[in-house]
Amino acid sequence: MTLHCTWCTPIRTFLRDTARGLFIVTHSGLAMVGLGAAALVLALWWQPQWLHQAEGALFDWLRERQVLLSWLPENAADRATAVYLQDLPRPQAAVAVWLGRKYKVAPEPLAALVAEAHVLGKKYKLSPHLILGVMATESSFHPYVQSQAGAQGLMQVMTGIHVQRYEAYGGKLAAFDPITNLRVGAGVLADAIKLRGGSIEDGLKFYLGGYELTEDGGYVGKVLAEQALLDQVAAGVNVPVQ
């Protein structure tokens, strides 16, 4: 005697339809993945900078999580005090190149300092070439110079006296960061000029030695002469490196 299963047929139909639907969805999904991959390859071929950006984002993500740290190098370019000359206006780039030739310093770090000097010049209402002239005279653009009196960095700021100015930048060790030293030094210079009634010459003397200074040893003349040369370079004059 054969038993008739009244519910087997619907179940078989349901399972068959389900299997067919899964096949269709899976097949369509794989096709979509393939089309998406092809579109991605085409897009990266058409816009290769997207690939570089994606690689950079991936490397940054790996670095932040210290994944494969043993072979993945640190991206130190973001910490370098340097910019490309072509990213500056032509007069600023000319000044950076001229200073590099004169003081035997790479032009890219100088380009960053020149650009920052222009920012600070607007902030403190000073000639950026005056600020650069002070740097040239004080340190010849070498950021780790230290005097016997304790003046440090590009602008030869007395770190012990102006330590509070460095607090906003993380402490007195920031004196050896070129941009930080430039910013602090420009602020000290602006305050010195203001304190001496707006006189550039008297402000430079005060910047050099404070109230106790009696003879500047030609310091003011050197700074102003450097400023005048930089003005000519920026104006397009062919100034020889002396």
Sequence and secondary structure as in RCSB ss.txt:
>XXXX:A:sequence
MTLHCTWCTPIRTFLRDTARGLFIVTHSGLAMVGLGAAALVLALWWQPQWLHQAEGALFDWLRERQVLLSWLPEN
AADRATAVYLQDLPRPQAAVAVWLGRKYKVAPEPLAALVAEAHVLGKKYKLSPHLILGVMATESSFHPYVQSQAG
AQGLMQVMTGIHVQRYEAYGGKLAAFDPITNLRVGAGVLADAIKLRGGSIEDGLKFYLGGYELTEDGGYVGKVLA
EQALLDQVAAGVNVPVQ
>XXXX:A:secstr
     TTHHHHHHHHHHHHHHHHHHHHHHHHHHHHHHHHHHHHHHH HHHHHHHHHHHHHHHHHTTTTTTTS   
 GGG S   GGGS HHHHHHHHHHHHHHT  HHHHHHHHHHHHHHHHHHT  HHHHHHHHHHHHTT TT B TT 
EETTTTEETTTSHHHHHTTTSGGGGGSHHHHHHHHHHHHHHHHHHTTT HHHHHHHHHHGGG    TTHHHHHHH
HHHHHHHHHTT      
